[in-house]
Amino acid sequence: MKKMIVATAILLSATTSAWAQSWPERPVTLVVPYTAGAVTDVFGRHLANALQEHWGQPVVVENRPGGGSMLGSAHVARSAPDGYTLLVTTSAIVTSPAVLSDIPFDPRADLQPIGLTGYIPMVFVGGPSTEGATLTEFVAEARERPLFAATAGLGTTTHFTVEMLIQAAGIEMDVVHYGGGGEAIVAVMGGHADIYASTPASSLDHIRNGTLRGLGVAGDSRTTVLPDVASTDELGFEGVNASFWLGVLAPGGISEETAAYINESMNAVLENPAMQEQLAAFDLQVVTTTVEEFDAQVETELESWAELARERGLSGN
């Protein structure tokens, strides 16, 4: 039995090595379903540059924003499953299906997870419309008067992070969905909304110049770029643990050999110290997985976010 397992491993390694000699034979497109300049776009361009050097073929980034990232995702889902069109996206690919019934593709059948690349913590930020300096003080204020939460869109990670806080804190708060993270941050800074769950990269400069306040990091630890902002675990809000992950998916039906080779290539460039230094600028905690591990994670999260949506009575259409 052990000999059979070893033989199978050697055969798979040999197959992947042989595949590496012939693929890619032409440019590869990384579709980013967000606008240029967004965190996912910046990450996608770093990844494209690294993979281009690794493969010796052009790797181009194509921005296809809209529909809370679903338009670009649908484009990849309809593309040929040959590995030449890949999706660089966020955890929105598992949160949006929990509340949107009209997504023009099946996230399980039409997309194949290739690899996770890392996590970015979520931080709750407040503006001039509230007085609390911490999440604890904000929640106390929310119990005294109506407050509004901004999100980057229905079904986004920012939306579900806010819903987790509302549930854990036992408070009521109106949730307003904006057309993206930039709009939501502007709304909080202008006093039109009271709280938003942001990435550190999007809010750091605003926190430093005082136009936003860091209230709490959604998780069990503080972030390196905001060491003075307490985590939700520290503040006693159990279960408010959310990260904004970045990953790569391919059209469903891609061959196992191509998927495995792309995954191996991604992991190789992500483990490069120079690449990790670039990604540290927006507080990305680099994590690598196998195809199978990321596939299992996507399936689990699709189910868990759908369960939270049912518990919260969330629905968009």
C-alpha positions as a Markdown table, in Angstrom:
| # | Residue | x | y | z |
|---|---|---|---|---|
| 1 | Met | 0.0 | 0.0 | 0.0 |
| 2 | Lys | 2.8 | 2.4 | 0.9 |
| 3 | Lys | 4.6 | 1.6 | -2.4 |
| 4 | Met | 1.4 | 2.5 | -4.3 |
| 5 | Ile | 1.0 | 5.8 | -2.5 |
| 6 | Val | 4.7 | 6.7 | -3.2 |
| 7 | Ala | 4.3 | 5.7 | -6.8 |
| 8 | Thr | 1.2 | 7.9 | -7.2 |
| 9 | Ala | 2.9 | 10.9 | -5.6 |
| 10 | Ile | 5.9 | 10.5 | -8.0 |
| 11 | Leu | 3.5 | 10.2 | -11.0 |
| 12 | Leu | 1.6 | 13.3 | -10.0 |
| 13 | Ser | 4.9 | 15.3 | -9.5 |
| 14 | Ala | 6.2 | 14.1 | -12.9 |
| 15 | Thr | 2.9 | 15.1 | -14.6 |
| 16 | Thr | 3.0 | 18.5 | -13.0 |
| 17 | Ser | 6.6 | 19.0 | -14.0 |
| 18 | Ala | 5.9 | 18.0 | -17.6 |
| 19 | Trp | 2.9 | 20.3 | -17.6 |
| 20 | Ala | 5.1 | 23.2 | -16.4 |
| 21 | Gln | 7.3 | 22.9 | -19.5 |
| 22 | Ser | 4.3 | 23.5 | -21.9 |
| 23 | Trp | 2.0 | 25.9 | -20.0 |
| 24 | Pro | 1.5 | 28.8 | -20.3 |
| 25 | Glu | 2.1 | 29.2 | -24.0 |
| 26 | Arg | 0.5 | 32.7 | -24.3 |
| 27 | Pro | -0.5 | 35.6 | -22.0 |
| 28 | Val | -2.6 | 34.9 | -18.9 |
| 29 | Thr | -5.3 | 37.4 | -17.8 |
| 30 | Leu | -6.0 | 38.0 | -14.1 |
| 31 | Val | -9.5 | 39.5 | -13.9 |
| 32 | Val | -10.0 | 41.8 | -10.9 |
| 33 | Pro | -13.7 | 42.5 | -10.3 |
| 34 | Tyr | -13.0 | 45.8 | -8.6 |
| 35 | Thr | -11.9 | 49.3 | -9.7 |
| 36 | Ala | -8.3 | 50.2 | -10.4 |
| 37 | Gly | -6.6 | 51.3 | -7.2 |
| 38 | Ala | -8.7 | 49.2 | -4.9 |
| 39 | Val | -6.8 | 46.8 | -2.5 |
| 40 | Thr | -7.6 | 43.8 | -4.7 |
| 41 | Asp | -6.4 | 45.6 | -7.8 |
| 42 | Val | -3.1 | 46.5 | -6.2 |
| 43 | Phe | -2.6 | 43.0 | -4.9 |
| 44 | Gly | -3.5 | 41.6 | -8.4 |
| 45 | Arg | -0.9 | 43.7 | -10.0 |
| 46 | His | 1.8 | 42.5 | -7.6 |
| 47 | Leu | 0.8 | 38.9 | -8.2 |
| 48 | Ala | 0.7 | 39.5 | -12.0 |
| 49 | Asn | 4.2 | 40.9 | -12.0 |
| 50 | Ala | 5.5 | 38.0 | -9.9 |
| 51 | Leu | 3.8 | 35.3 | -12.0 |
| 52 | Gln | 5.0 | 36.9 | -15.3 |
| 53 | Glu | 8.6 | 36.6 | -14.1 |
| 54 | His | 7.9 | 33.1 | -12.9 |
| 55 | Trp | 6.3 | 31.9 | -16.1 |
| 56 | Gly | 8.1 | 33.9 | -18.7 |
| 57 | Gln | 4.8 | 34.9 | -20.3 |
| 58 | Pro | 2.9 | 38.2 | -20.0 |
| 59 | Val | 0.3 | 38.3 | -17.2 |
| 60 | Val | -2.1 | 41.2 | -17.5 |
| 61 | Val | -4.7 | 42.6 | -15.1 |
| 62 | Glu | -8.1 | 43.3 | -16.4 |
| 63 | Asn | -10.5 | 45.3 | -14.2 |
| 64 | Arg | -14.2 | 44.3 | -14.5 |
| 65 | Pro | -15.9 | 46.1 | -11.6 |
| 66 | Gly | -19.7 | 46.1 | -10.9 |
| 67 | Gly | -22.4 | 44.2 | -9.1 |
| 68 | Gly | -20.4 | 43.9 | -5.9 |
| 69 | Ser | -17.7 | 42.0 | -7.8 |
| 70 | Met | -20.2 | 39.6 | -9.4 |
| 71 | Leu | -19.9 | 41.0 | -12.9 |
| 72 | Gly | -16.2 | 40.2 | -13.2 |
| 73 | Ser | -16.7 | 36.9 | -11.4 |
| 74 | Ala | -19.4 | 35.9 | -13.9 |
| 75 | His | -17.0 | 36.8 | -16.8 |
| 76 | Val | -14.5 | 34.3 | -15.5 |
| 77 | Ala | -17.1 | 31.7 | -14.8 |
| 78 | Arg | -18.1 | 31.9 | -18.5 |
| 79 | Ser | -14.5 | 31.7 | -19.8 |
| 80 | Ala | -12.7 | 28.7 | -21.2 |
| 81 | Pro | -11.4 | 26.5 | -18.5 |
| 82 | Asp | -7.8 | 26.5 | -19.8 |
| 83 | Gly | -6.2 | 28.5 | -17.1 |
| 84 | Tyr | -5.6 | 31.6 | -19.3 |
| 85 | Thr | -8.3 | 33.6 | -17.6 |
| 86 | Leu | -8.2 | 33.6 | -13.8 |
| 87 | Leu | -10.2 | 35.5 | -11.1 |
| 88 | Val | -8.4 | 37.4 | -8.4 |
| 89 | Thr | -11.1 | 38.2 | -5.9 |
| 90 | Thr | -12.1 | 38.5 | -2.2 |
| 91 | Ser | -14.3 | 36.7 | 0.3 |
| 92 | Ala | -17.2 | 38.4 | -1.4 |
| 93 | Ile | -17.3 | 35.3 | -3.7 |
| 94 | Val | -18.6 | 33.4 | -0.6 |
| 95 | Thr | -20.6 | 36.1 | 1.2 |
| 96 | Ser | -22.6 | 37.5 | -1.8 |
| 97 | Pro | -24.4 | 34.2 | -2.7 |
| 98 | Ala | -25.8 | 34.2 | 0.9 |
| 99 | Val | -28.0 | 37.2 | 0.2 |
| 100 | Leu | -28.2 | 37.5 | -3.6 |
| 101 | Ser | -30.4 | 35.0 | -5.5 |
| 102 | Asp | -29.8 | 36.4 | -9.0 |
| 103 | Ile | -26.1 | 35.8 | -9.4 |
| 104 | Pro | -25.6 | 34.8 | -13.0 |
| 105 | Phe | -23.4 | 31.8 | -12.2 |
| 106 | Asp | -23.1 | 28.9 | -9.7 |
| 107 | Pro | -20.2 | 29.7 | -7.4 |
| 108 | Arg | -19.5 | 26.0 | -6.9 |
| 109 | Ala | -20.0 | 24.5 | -10.4 |
| 110 | Asp | -18.8 | 27.4 | -12.5 |
| 111 | Leu | -15.7 | 28.4 | -10.6 |
| 112 | Gln | -12.8 | 26.3 | -9.3 |
| 113 | Pro | -10.9 | 27.6 | -6.3 |
| 114 | Ile | -7.1 | 27.5 | -7.1 |
| 115 | Gly | -5.5 | 29.0 | -4.0 |
| 116 | Leu | -5.8 | 31.3 | -1.0 |
| 117 | Thr | -3.2 | 34.0 | -0.9 |
| 118 | Gly | -3.8 | 35.6 | 2.5 |
| 119 | Tyr | -6.0 | 37.5 | 4.9 |
| 120 | Ile | -6.5 | 41.2 | 5.6 |
| 121 | Pro | -8.0 | 42.0 | 9.0 |
| 122 | Met | -11.2 | 44.1 | 9.2 |
| 123 | Val | -11.2 | 47.2 | 11.4 |
| 124 | Phe | -14.3 | 49.0 | 12.6 |
| 125 | Val | -14.0 | 52.8 | 12.1 |
| 126 | Gly | -16.1 | 55.6 | 13.3 |
| 127 | Gly | -16.4 | 59.3 | 12.3 |
| 128 | Pro | -17.5 | 62.6 | 13.8 |
| 129 | Ser | -21.2 | 61.7 | 14.2 |
| 130 | Thr | -20.3 | 59.5 | 17.3 |
| 131 | Glu | -18.3 | 60.1 | 20.4 |
| 132 | Gly | -17.0 | 56.7 | 21.4 |
| 133 | Ala | -13.2 | 56.1 | 21.2 |
| 134 | Thr | -13.6 | 52.3 | 21.3 |
| 135 | Leu | -16.0 | 49.7 | 20.0 |
| 136 | Thr | -17.3 | 49.2 | 23.6 |
| 137 | Glu | -18.2 | 52.9 | 23.8 |
| 138 | Phe | -19.8 | 52.9 | 20.4 |
| 139 | Val | -22.0 | 50.0 | 21.3 |
| 140 | Ala | -23.1 | 51.8 | 24.5 |
| 141 | Glu | -24.0 | 54.8 | 22.4 |
| 142 | Ala | -25.9 | 52.6 | 19.9 |
| 143 | Arg | -28.1 | 51.4 | 22.8 |
| 144 | Glu | -29.0 | 55.0 | 23.6 |
| 145 | Arg | -29.9 | 56.4 | 20.2 |
| 146 | Pro | -30.4 | 55.2 | 16.5 |
| 147 | Leu | -27.1 | 54.8 | 14.7 |
| 148 | Phe | -26.3 | 53.8 | 11.1 |
| 149 | Ala | -23.8 | 51.4 | 9.7 |
| 150 | Ala | -22.3 | 51.8 | 6.2 |
| 151 | Thr | -21.2 | 48.9 | 4.1 |
| 152 | Ala | -19.4 | 48.6 | 0.7 |
| 153 | Gly | -22.5 | 46.8 | -0.7 |
| 154 | Leu | -25.0 | 44.1 | 0.1 |
| 155 | Gly | -23.4 | 40.7 | 0.8 |
| 156 | Thr | -19.9 | 42.1 | 1.0 |
| 157 | Thr | -17.4 | 41.1 | 3.7 |
| 158 | Thr | -17.9 | 44.6 | 5.2 |
| 159 | His | -21.7 | 44.0 | 5.4 |
| 160 | Phe | -21.3 | 40.6 | 7.2 |
| 161 | Thr | -18.7 | 42.0 | 9.6 |
| 162 | Val | -21.2 | 44.7 | 10.7 |
| 163 | Glu | -24.0 | 42.1 | 11.0 |
| 164 | Met | -21.7 | 39.9 | 13.2 |
| 165 | Leu | -21.2 | 42.9 | 15.5 |
| 166 | Ile | -24.9 | 43.7 | 15.7 |
| 167 | Gln | -25.7 | 40.1 | 16.6 |
| 168 | Ala | -22.9 | 39.7 | 19.1 |
| 169 | Ala | -23.5 | 43.0 | 20.8 |
| 170 | Gly | -27.3 | 42.6 | 20.9 |
| 171 | Ile | -28.0 | 46.0 | 19.4 |
| 172 | Glu | -30.2 | 47.3 | 16.7 |
| 173 | Met | -28.7 | 49.4 | 13.9 |
| 174 | Asp | -29.9 | 50.4 | 10.4 |
| 175 | Val | -27.5 | 49.2 | 7.7 |
| 176 | Val | -27.0 | 51.3 | 4.6 |
| 177 | His | -25.3 | 49.8 | 1.5 |
| 178 | Tyr | -23.1 | 52.0 | -0.5 |
| 179 | Gly | -21.7 | 51.5 | -4.0 |
| 180 | Gly | -18.2 | 50.6 | -2.7 |
| 181 | Gly | -15.7 | 51.0 | 0.2 |
| 182 | Gly | -14.7 | 54.5 | -0.9 |
| 183 | Glu | -18.3 | 55.8 | -0.8 |
| 184 | Ala | -18.8 | 54.1 | 2.6 |
| 185 | Ile | -15.7 | 55.7 | 4.1 |
| 186 | Val | -16.7 | 59.1 | 2.7 |
| 187 | Ala | -20.2 | 58.7 | 4.3 |
| 188 | Val | -18.7 | 58.0 | 7.7 |
| 189 | Met | -16.2 | 60.8 | 7.5 |
| 190 | Gly | -19.0 | 63.2 | 6.5 |
| 191 | Gly | -21.2 | 62.1 | 9.4 |
| 192 | His | -23.8 | 60.5 | 7.1 |
| 193 | Ala | -23.1 | 57.0 | 8.7 |
| 194 | Asp | -21.7 | 56.1 | 12.0 |
| 195 | Ile | -19.6 | 53.0 | 11.6 |
| 196 | Tyr | -17.9 | 51.0 | 8.8 |
| 197 | Ala | -15.9 | 47.8 | 8.7 |
| 198 | Ser | -12.8 | 48.6 | 6.6 |
| 199 | Thr | -9.5 | 47.2 | 5.7 |
| 200 | Pro | -6.5 | 48.9 | 7.4 |
| 201 | Ala | -5.1 | 49.9 | 4.0 |
| 202 | Ser | -8.3 | 51.8 | 3.2 |
| 203 | Ser | -8.6 | 53.6 | 6.5 |
| 204 | Leu | -5.1 | 53.9 | 7.9 |
| 205 | Asp | -4.3 | 57.4 | 6.5 |
| 206 | His | -7.8 | 58.7 | 7.7 |
| 207 | Ile | -7.2 | 57.3 | 11.2 |
| 208 | Arg | -3.8 | 58.9 | 11.4 |
| 209 | Asn | -5.0 | 62.3 | 10.3 |
| 210 | Gly | -8.0 | 62.1 | 12.7 |
| 211 | Thr | -10.9 | 62.1 | 10.2 |
| 212 | Leu | -11.7 | 58.5 | 11.3 |
| 213 | Arg | -11.3 | 56.7 | 14.6 |
| 214 | Gly | -10.2 | 53.1 | 14.9 |
| 215 | Leu | -12.8 | 51.4 | 17.2 |
| 216 | Gly | -11.8 | 47.8 | 17.1 |
| 217 | Val | -10.2 | 45.1 | 15.0 |
| 218 | Ala | -12.6 | 42.2 | 14.1 |
| 219 | Gly | -10.6 | 39.2 | 15.4 |
| 220 | Asp | -8.5 | 37.8 | 18.2 |
| 221 | Ser | -5.5 | 40.1 | 17.8 |
| 222 | Arg | -4.4 | 43.6 | 17.0 |
| 223 | Thr | -2.9 | 44.5 | 13.6 |
| 224 | Thr | 0.7 | 45.5 | 13.1 |
| 225 | Val | -0.3 | 48.8 | 11.4 |
| 226 | Leu | -2.8 | 49.8 | 14.1 |
| 227 | Pro | -1.2 | 48.5 | 17.4 |
| 228 | Asp | -3.3 | 50.9 | 19.6 |
| 229 | Val | -6.7 | 49.6 | 18.4 |
| 230 | Ala | -8.0 | 46.7 | 20.5 |
| 231 | Ser | -9.4 | 43.5 | 19.0 |
| 232 | Thr | -13.0 | 42.4 | 19.5 |
| 233 | Asp | -11.8 | 39.5 | 21.5 |
| 234 | Glu | -10.1 | 41.9 | 23.9 |
| 235 | Leu | -13.2 | 44.0 | 24.1 |
| 236 | Gly | -15.4 | 41.0 | 24.9 |
| 237 | Phe | -17.4 | 40.7 | 21.6 |
| 238 | Glu | -17.2 | 37.0 | 21.0 |
| 239 | Gly | -17.8 | 35.7 | 17.5 |
| 240 | Val | -16.9 | 39.0 | 15.8 |
| 241 | Asn | -14.0 | 37.5 | 13.9 |
| 242 | Ala | -13.9 | 38.4 | 10.2 |
| 243 | Ser | -11.1 | 38.8 | 7.7 |
| 244 | Phe | -11.1 | 40.0 | 4.2 |
| 245 | Trp | -9.3 | 37.2 | 2.2 |
| 246 | Leu | -7.8 | 37.3 | -1.2 |
| 247 | Gly | -7.7 | 34.3 | -3.5 |
| 248 | Val | -7.5 | 33.0 | -7.0 |
| 249 | Leu | -10.2 | 31.0 | -8.8 |
| 250 | Ala | -10.5 | 29.6 | -12.3 |
| 251 | Pro | -13.4 | 28.7 | -14.6 |
| 252 | Gly | -15.0 | 25.4 | -13.5 |
| 253 | Gly | -13.8 | 22.4 | -15.5 |
| 254 | Ile | -10.2 | 23.4 | -15.5 |
| 255 | Ser | -7.9 | 20.3 | -15.6 |
| 256 | Glu | -6.4 | 19.1 | -12.3 |
| 257 | Glu | -2.9 | 19.4 | -13.8 |
| 258 | Thr | -3.4 | 23.1 | -14.8 |
| 259 | Ala | -5.0 | 23.9 | -11.4 |
| 260 | Ala | -2.2 | 22.2 | -9.5 |
| 261 | Tyr | 0.5 | 24.0 | -11.5 |
| 262 | Ile | -1.0 | 27.4 | -11.1 |
| 263 | Asn | -1.4 | 26.8 | -7.4 |
| 264 | Glu | 2.3 | 25.7 | -7.1 |
| 265 | Ser | 3.3 | 28.8 | -9.0 |
| 266 | Met | 1.3 | 31.1 | -6.8 |
| 267 | Asn | 2.7 | 29.5 | -3.6 |
| 268 | Ala | 6.2 | 29.9 | -5.0 |
| 269 | Val | 5.9 | 33.6 | -5.7 |
| 270 | Leu | 4.0 | 34.3 | -2.4 |
| 271 | Glu | 6.8 | 32.7 | -0.4 |
| 272 | Asn | 9.3 | 35.1 | -1.9 |
| 273 | Pro | 10.5 | 37.5 | 0.8 |
| 274 | Ala | 10.5 | 40.4 | -1.6 |
| 275 | Met | 6.8 | 39.7 | -2.5 |
| 276 | Gln | 5.9 | 39.4 | 1.2 |
| 277 | Glu | 7.5 | 42.8 | 1.9 |
| 278 | Gln | 5.3 | 44.4 | -0.9 |
| 279 | Leu | 2.2 | 42.8 | 0.5 |
| 280 | Ala | 3.0 | 43.9 | 4.1 |
| 281 | Ala | 2.2 | 47.4 | 3.0 |
| 282 | Phe | -1.5 | 46.7 | 3.2 |
| 283 | Asp | -1.3 | 44.3 | 6.2 |
| 284 | Leu | -1.9 | 41.2 | 4.2 |
| 285 | Gln | -1.1 | 38.0 | 6.2 |
| 286 | Val | 0.2 | 35.7 | 3.5 |
| 287 | Val | -1.2 | 32.2 | 3.6 |
| 288 | Thr | -0.7 | 29.4 | 1.0 |
| 289 | Thr | -2.9 | 26.4 | 0.5 |
| 290 | Thr | -3.3 | 23.5 | -1.9 |
| 291 | Val | -6.1 | 23.4 | -4.4 |
| 292 | Glu | -8.0 | 21.0 | -2.3 |
| 293 | Glu | -7.6 | 23.0 | 0.9 |
| 294 | Phe | -8.9 | 26.2 | -0.7 |
| 295 | Asp | -11.8 | 24.3 | -2.4 |
| 296 | Ala | -12.9 | 22.9 | 1.0 |
| 297 | Gln | -12.7 | 26.4 | 2.6 |
| 298 | Val | -14.8 | 28.0 | -0.1 |
| 299 | Glu | -17.5 | 25.3 | 0.3 |
| 300 | Thr | -17.5 | 25.6 | 4.1 |
| 301 | Glu | -17.7 | 29.4 | 4.0 |
| 302 | Leu | -20.6 | 29.4 | 1.4 |
| 303 | Glu | -22.6 | 27.4 | 3.9 |
| 304 | Ser | -21.6 | 29.3 | 7.1 |
| 305 | Trp | -22.4 | 32.8 | 5.6 |
| 306 | Ala | -25.7 | 31.5 | 4.2 |
| 307 | Glu | -26.5 | 30.3 | 7.8 |
| 308 | Leu | -25.7 | 33.8 | 9.2 |
| 309 | Ala | -27.9 | 35.4 | 6.5 |
| 310 | Arg | -30.8 | 33.1 | 7.5 |
| 311 | Glu | -30.3 | 33.9 | 11.2 |
| 312 | Arg | -30.2 | 37.7 | 10.5 |
| 313 | Gly | -33.0 | 37.6 | 8.0 |
| 314 | Leu | -30.9 | 39.1 | 5.3 |
| 315 | Ser | -31.9 | 39.0 | 1.7 |
| 316 | Gly | -31.3 | 41.3 | -1.3 |
| 317 | Asn | -33.6 | 39.9 | -4.0 |
